[in-house]
Amino acid sequence: MSARALPAPQPVESLDFSTLLQAGDGIVIGQMAGEPLILCERLFGTASIPAGVSAFIGASITGSPLAAKGNGMGLSSYGGLFRTAEISRTIPVTIYPMHYHRLGPAMSSGVIPSDVVLMQAVRDEGSGRLYAGAGRNYMYEAARRARLVIVELNPNAPVIPGGEIPDDVPIHHVIESDRAIPEQSYPAPGADEERIAAHVAGLVGDGATLQVGVGSLAGALLAALANHKHLGFHSGLINDDVMRLMQRGVIDNSMKSVDPGVSIMGNPVGTRALYEFLHRNPAVRMEPGAYTHIRATLARTDRLTALNSGLQVDLFGQVNAELGGNRYLGGVGGLADFVRGALVAKGGRAIIAMPSCAKGGAISRMVARLDGPATLGATDADCIVTEWGVAHLRDKSLRERARQVIGIAHPDHRESLKAAAKAIGLA
């Protein structure tokens, strides 16, 4: 792939979205650290938007779509991850409850409208090649279908192997940016999270290939693996905690059955130190969800260990990772993809780690019935971990599942759960 000629850069002020957009357009915007900040400010700050225009914002870590309030633009996403849940409290967000590996094909087919694409890019000074910067995702599939593709060229974005933009991805307008790439950090884990992490560490064997989410609990889980050896990494997201394990040699990918020697990821979400670590790093490769999340890849990944979380677990082992109260807080995302992949991988393990309670202990997250969708069904259950221990649910009877789930609930809520189990014939 050679250096690619681009349209001449133009000032962002010359882009008039009130005339560039057409009624009913669907806009797809780079998400997380791949958000094109100047283009988003221009779009969401446009007062007059044609009727029926909607923007697919994915998982926003900046909250910039909040600026769209009042201009009539609709918003959509695949979940309420990062600040997208906050955005949805102010502006209605249409949710597509899709497995992450389905998002690219849904854009290629037009199920998710992709008439206009706003994406981040960076040119590698050495080769002259164009890269997707801090997020490839589903952007190429969307851009190939789009009528209009606008690129924000930012030299601060990392050049990550695998992020090369193919020549068949059209680019119609280019603006230049010098903005810092959006960063995301997390609070230090609390005592309960560290207790959960200690239980999880005992379930992860040396040589396992990790998939992990983000957040303070994910940070605690990774920190607890600091004395493990020869771990691999294959995940939708990579963060500073993963970077630190790579720098220490804990993650060396030496025992991976798929992509040995390389950490595979789809999105970097972290601090500037992470983006600098990833820049031209041959030990890392960026891939789309159609590779990172599909069963054909995951089933061949021996000892795949999926480390994820949820909002509730019921007595059957079902997991709600989407709805908290009456708010959409999470999403399907890659959860089911990785859990089901781990269950069919040789030596694989699917771990759901979460605190036993919410609201300072007032609300049990181990429940008789879920308050929201069963993001993971009973047949997806493997290991559930709270600060009180581990429930091993794979291939267990419903009665045994109920007993084990109650055993990792907070002691204050166990009697009510036992009564609920008895009422439905599980005790």
Secondary structure, DSSP 8 states (H G I E B T S, - for coil): -----------GGG--HHHHS-TT-EEEE--GGG--HHHHHHHHT-S---TT-EEE--S-SS-GGGGGTTTT-EEEESB-TTTHHHHHTTS-EEE----GGGHHHHHHHTSS--SEEEEEEEE-TTT--EE--S--TTHHHHHHH-SEEEEEE-TTS---TT-B--TTS---EEEE--------------HHHHHHHHHHHTT--TT-EEEE--SHHHHHHHHTTTT--SBEEB-SEE-HHHHHHHHTTSB--TT-SSSTT-EEESEE-S-HHHHHHHTT-TTEEE--HHHHS-HHHHTTSTTEEEEE--SEEETTS-EE-SEETTEE--B-TTHHHHHHHHHHSTT-EEEEE--SEEGGGTEESEESS-SS--SB-GGG--EEEETTEEEE-TT--HHHHHHHHHHTS-HHHHHHHHHHHHHTT--
